Amino acid sequence: MKRKTVQYSWQPVLQNNITPCDRFKHATCICRGFVYIYGGRKNTTLNDFWRYKIESNEWEKLDNSEDSPEELEEHSMVEYQDVLYIFGGMVDSAFTQKKNPLWMYDTDRTKWMERQLTAVEGEGTAPANRKGHSAVVYRGSMYMYGGYVDLKGTSQEFWTLCFDTKQWAPLPAASYGNNPGPRHGHSAVVYGSSMYLFGGLMGLTEQKDFWKWDFMVANWSNIKWSQGPPKMVGHSALIFKDSMLVFGGGVFNTRPSSTLWKYHFPSQMWKKLASLTDPSCKSYHCTLGIGLGFSGTDDVPRTPTSYLHPKEKGCSKLLAISKQHACFCENHQEPSYKTFSNEDGNEIEMKTFRHSQEQTRFCLFHTTSSEEMIDKQAVDIWCRKERTTYLNLAMEQEFSTTDLTEKDDSFSCSQPGSVDPGEPSAVLLLGGKPLSGSSAISFWQMEL
């Protein structure tokens, strides 16, 4: 693949006939090679549920009947261990004020889960329905800030949901002192051990302040800067390498922005990357990152996702089996094989698959025997920051004396903390206001 120049541009992603309608104020996330999208608004508030398979470039409408949410807009969606957590966004009514505004969707079983979530004992109630809040994942919990609450107005509540215990708890230290205050329509991302919050509406006034919540010491700090983005609401933000990318949004009742901004964390500097032409402007859209340049949290490791091509050259294949993890590899041109014997004398063949150089570099060990697939000896492969575990078999002792990390220049495993600058990465842009003239959802990509 040719190296990019400094010119950034959006390219349309070709779609099939079956697609969601165009929309804004929706919620999206990526999980195991799929883009999930729920609700939003077109002429009215929507309650449809879709997923887009990156590998095959196909949309699929998912079942949205039993235990599913109703019509939602300006809600949030995050993913943790293959479960989607959707919060808020309900149409305000006397009915919704008494309803738990949290839904969980198991992507492995493709079904909605029962909601039995409560507040921590003695800590008050769970958060009420709201719109325009932010939600991020950090170390086994979802952190939700702000939002617009019916009858109460803009909120400065800061809640955490522990995924393991399924309990809500407020963060009282965030309610007083130096903090972002009440706001909605802002953005929030996680980088390192901190959450960064930018812009949004405080009452009826757009903001351009920049805040940092340190998870380790549990306090807010205001980040001062002289040159950077203007006031904005309805924008999007995501982490790419050591930077935060901010796109779109703007001031209420004016034309949204088409500018892409970058905040570089090590240098603490803003940079205006480009004012793009197509799509010219977007607000209340969603952006997602694919490729090795986009890192996850400690709970959600970086996942190699297929790179989208705007032309009909097909999509690069994503080799993923169930919940097996990935190992990022370089310069591995041909499949390699290693053969071992278990205690029964059956041979187990370890095979490494490899994609072409034009596709995202991704390999997966796949275990077979001369007789059948050995499910109990399924290979669990992943990369961690400080170590790389190649194999994790039920009969681990049988392979304890076998060197699987022998030096080989044709095979090297990249650490999740390091990114090969040659790897393709792209930003996906879905939906947003103003709506497109097409009935299909607006879908663009920009290579970085």
C-alpha positions, 0 to 999 in steps of 0.5 A, spaced: 500 500 500 502 506 498 504 511 503 499 517 504 500 524 503 499 529 508 492 530 504 486 527 508 480 526 504 473 522 505 471 516 501 464 513 500 464 506 503 460 502 497 454 498 500 449 493 498 441 494 497 439 492 504 442 498 509 439 502 515 436 509 513 440 515 514 440 518 521 443 522 526 443 522 534 444 515 534 449 510 537 455 505 534 460 501 537 465 496 534 465 488 537 469 482 534 469 485 526 462 488 526 459 495 527 453 495 531 448 501 530 442 503 534 436 508 534 437 515 532 433 520 529 430 521 522 423 524 521 422 521 528 426 517 533 428 510 531 428 503 534 431 499 529 438 495 530 443 493 525 450 490 525 455 491 519 460 485 517 466 489 515 469 482 512 463 482 507 461 489 507 454 487 509 448 490 513 444 485 517 438 487 521 437 484 528 431 482 532 429 488 536 423 485 540 423 481 546 427 485 552 429 490 547 429 498 548 424 502 545 425 508 540 432 512 542 436 518 541 442 521 543 443 515 547 450 511 548 453 505 547 459 501 549 462 494 549 465 490 554 467 482 553 462 482 547 456 485 551 453 491 548 451 496 554 446 501 551 444 507 556 439 513 556 436 516 550 428 514 551 423 519 549 421 522 555 414 521 559 411 519 565 412 511 563 420 512 562 421 516 568 420 509 572 424 505 567 431 503 568 434 506 562 439 501 561 439 495 556 445 489 555 445 485 548 449 479 548 453 479 541 455 472 542 448 469 543 445 475 539 439 476 544 438 481 549 439 480 556 435 481 562 436 488 566 437 487 574 441 492 575 441 497 582 445 502 585 450 500 590 447 499 597 446 506 601 449 510 595 442 512 592 438 510 586 441 508 579 441 514 574 435 516 571 434 517 563 438 522 560 440 524 553 447 527 550 451 524 556 458 521 555 460 514 556 467 510 556 470 504 559 475 503 564 478 497 568 471 493 568 467 499 569 463 504 565 463 511 566 457 516 564 458 523 565 452 529 564 447 529 559 440 532 559 435 530 564 427 531 563 425 537 568 431 537 571 435 540 565 443 539 564 446 534 569 453 534 572 452 527 575 458 522 574 456 515 575 460 508 574 457 502 572 461 496 575 460 490 569 462 484 574 457 486 580 452 490 575 451 495 580 451 503 579 455 508 584 455 515 583 462 519 584 461 524 589 468 527 588 466 530 581 460 534 584 463 539 587 470 544 586 473 544 580 469 540 574 466 541 568 459 542 571 453 541 567 453 539 560 451 535 554 452 534 547 460 533 549 465 528 547 469 523 552 475 518 550 480 514 555 487 515 554 492 512 559 489 512 566 485 518 564 478 520 561 478 527 557 472 531 556 471 536 550 466 541 549 458 540 549 453 545 551 452 548 558 445 550 559 444 554 552 451 556 551 456 552 547 463 550 550 470 549 548 473 547 554 478 541 555 477 537 562 481 531 564 479 526 569 484 522 573 482 515 574 488 514 579 487 520 584 479 521 582 479 528 581 478 533 575 483 538 572 482 543 566 487 543 561 489 550 558 491 551 551 491 557 547 490 555 540 485 549 538 478 548 536 472 553 537 466 552 541 462 546 539 457 541 540 454 534 537 462 533 535 465 526 535 472 524 538 476 518 538 483 516 540 488 514 535 495 512 537 497 518 542 492 523 539 485 525 540 481 526 533 475 531 534 471 532 528 465 535 526 460 539 530 459 546 531 455 552 534 447 551 534 443 553 528 449 554 524 453 550 519 456 544 522 464 544 521 468 540 516 474 540 520 478 535 523 482 537 529 488 533 533 490 533 540 497 530 541 497 528 548 505 528 549 506 535 547 499 537 549 498 541 543 492 542 538 493 541 530 488 543 525 489 537 520 484 539 515 478 542 512 475 537 508 470 537 502 466 531 502 462 530 507 462 537 507 459 538 514 456 533 520 454 534 527 451 528 531 454 523 527 458 517 529 466 516 528 469 509 529 476 507 528 479 501 525 486 498 524 492 498 529 493 505 530 486 505 534 487 502 541 482 500 546 482 500 553 485 495 558 479 491 558 478 492 550 485 490 547 487 493 540 483 489 535 485 488 528 479 490 524 479 489 516 480 495 512 475 498 508 476 499 501 471 504 497 472 501 490 469 494 489 476 490 490 473 486 496 474 487 503 480 484 507 478 478 511 478 478 518 480 471 521 477 470 527 474 464 531 469 465 536 472 468 542 480 467 540 484 473 540 489 475 535 496 476 534 499 481 530 505 479 525 509 482 520 513 479 514 510 472 514 509 471 507 507 463 507 503 459 512 508 455 517 507 449 520 509 446 527 507 438 529 506 436 536 504 429 539 499 429 545 499 423 550 495 419 546 500 419 540 495 424 536 499 429 532 497 436 533 498 441 527 499 448 529 498 452 522 499 460 521 495 463 516 497 470 513 494 475 509 497 479 503 501 485 504 495 490 502 491 487 507 491 488 515 497 484 517 493 478 522 495 471 523 491 466 527 493 459 530 488 454 528 489 447 532 487 441 528 489 433 529 490 428 524 483 425 526 478 431 528 478 438 531 480 438 539 476 443 542 478 442 549 485 444 546 483 450 543 488 455 542 488 462 546 492 467 542 493 474 544 499 480 545 499 484 552 504 490 553 509 486 557 509 479 554 506 475 548 503 468 550 503 464 544 499 458 546 494 456 552 492 449 551 488 444 556 494 440 556 499 445 557 504 441 560 505 436 554 508 443 551 512 446 556 519 443 554 517 445 546 520 452 544 515 456 541 518 463 541 524 461 537 528 466 533 525 467 526 526 473 522 520 471 518 515 472 524 515 477 529 509 479 534 508 486 535 506 489 542 499 492 543 503 498 545 507 499 539 504 501 532 507 499 525 506 506 522 505 502 515 499 499 518 493 501 514 488 505 519 482 509 518 476 513 521 469 511 519 463 516 519 456 514 519 450 518 519 450 525 522 446 532 520 444 534 515 442 528 512 444 525 505 439 525 499 440 518 499 435 513 503 441 509 505 445 511 511 451 516 510 457 512 510 464 514 509 472 512 511 478 516 511 485 513 511 490 516 516 
